[in-house]
Amino acid sequence: MELYLFLAFILLYVLMSFFVQKNIQHKIWTLAFFAAFAVTAVAIAFLRMNNQDVMMDANELNWYYLLYLFGSMSVVLGIINLWMYRKPLFQIFFGTEEKSNDKEN
């Protein structure tokens, strides 16, 4: 299932790169990552609120499915965000120190 999500999101990313402005594309993918992260956090919170039993009931199974689905989406969206922001991330981790405009006395 993760492979299908990855391929679908990559196809969507490629199509959006041709038809959507770059700044809007960055906003959409970053907001999608935040939304998937938030839903994953909510699913984890609801699982942690319930008592930990040996056997799962149908209600817990739904939350585990949401956790699995949106956790997978978070990983794929994170990979796409890393690709989009690869130059700034490379500068952050491997760039040299820039000179500041403020002169220190």
Wavefront OBJ file of the C-alpha trace (Angstrom):
o trace
v 0.000 0.000 0.000
v 2.867 2.369 0.730
v 4.174 1.867 -2.780
v 0.817 2.884 -4.246
v 0.725 5.981 -2.046
v 4.269 6.860 -3.017
v 3.587 6.450 -6.740
v 0.306 8.370 -6.564
v 1.881 11.277 -4.693
v 4.880 11.357 -7.046
v 2.528 11.454 -10.043
v 0.534 14.229 -8.394
v 3.756 16.126 -7.649
v 4.925 15.850 -11.265
v 1.567 17.019 -12.601
v 1.483 19.916 -10.160
v 4.990 20.969 -11.140
v 3.715 21.633 -14.673
v 0.398 23.312 -13.837
v 0.817 25.113 -10.496
v 3.074 27.981 -9.448
v 6.073 26.997 -7.360
v 5.088 28.890 -4.192
v 1.540 27.484 -4.251
v 2.955 24.005 -4.790
v 5.210 24.404 -1.749
v 2.278 25.611 0.355
v 0.046 22.697 -0.695
v 2.617 19.974 -0.021
v 3.776 21.471 3.249
v 0.199 21.863 4.506
v -0.555 18.282 3.414
v 2.424 17.100 5.468
v 1.246 19.064 8.518
v -2.297 17.695 8.138
v -1.074 14.079 7.861
v 1.158 14.632 10.880
v -1.763 16.073 12.886
v -4.090 13.169 12.031
v -1.349 10.709 12.979
v -0.885 12.498 16.301
v -4.644 12.391 16.971
v -4.760 8.657 16.174
v -1.870 8.008 18.554
v -3.560 10.103 21.251
v -6.830 8.166 20.951
v -4.976 4.855 21.080
v -3.086 5.921 24.187
v -6.273 7.061 25.953
v -7.775 3.587 25.803
v -6.503 0.900 28.108
v -3.985 -1.413 26.540
v -5.724 -4.764 26.139
v -4.406 -7.966 24.664
v -7.266 -8.245 22.171
v -8.363 -5.350 19.960
v -11.969 -4.446 19.385
v -13.390 -2.847 16.235
v -13.005 0.690 17.578
v -9.278 0.254 18.208
v -8.845 -1.357 14.805
v -10.195 1.811 13.160
v -7.656 3.968 14.993
v -4.818 1.590 14.100
v -5.867 1.784 10.454
v -5.893 5.608 10.588
v -2.512 5.540 12.281
v -1.099 3.229 9.608
v -2.632 5.140 6.684
v -1.708 8.651 7.776
v 1.647 7.511 9.125
v 2.449 6.162 5.665
v 1.205 9.380 4.114
v 3.406 11.398 6.481
v 6.465 9.467 5.374
v 5.715 9.936 1.673
v 4.841 13.615 2.098
v 8.002 14.074 4.152
v 10.094 12.613 1.323
v 8.426 14.972 -1.171
v 9.036 17.944 1.148
v 12.689 16.942 1.498
v 12.937 16.897 -2.290
v 11.283 20.314 -2.661
v 13.410 21.943 0.027
v 16.651 20.124 -0.777
v 18.644 23.295 -1.610
v 17.763 25.183 1.602
v 18.339 22.023 3.658
v 21.691 21.473 1.974
v 22.652 25.052 2.782
v 21.544 24.628 6.394
v 23.516 21.440 6.983
v 26.527 21.865 4.694
v 26.679 25.598 3.886
v 29.255 27.988 5.166
v 28.482 30.662 7.707
v 27.016 33.735 6.029
v 28.057 37.232 6.941
v 25.409 39.142 8.817
v 24.437 42.675 7.880
v 24.690 43.812 11.500
v 28.208 44.773 12.422
v 29.272 43.825 15.905
v 31.312 46.345 17.898
l 1 2 3 4 5 6 7 8 9 10 11 12 13 14 15 16 17 18 19 20 21 22 23 24 25 26 27 28 29 30 31 32 33 34 35 36 37 38 39 40 41 42 43 44 45 46 47 48 49 50 51 52 53 54 55 56 57 58 59 60 61 62 63 64 65 66 67 68 69 70 71 72 73 74 75 76 77 78 79 80 81 82 83 84 85 86 87 88 89 90 91 92 93 94 95 96 97 98 99 100 101 102 103 104 105
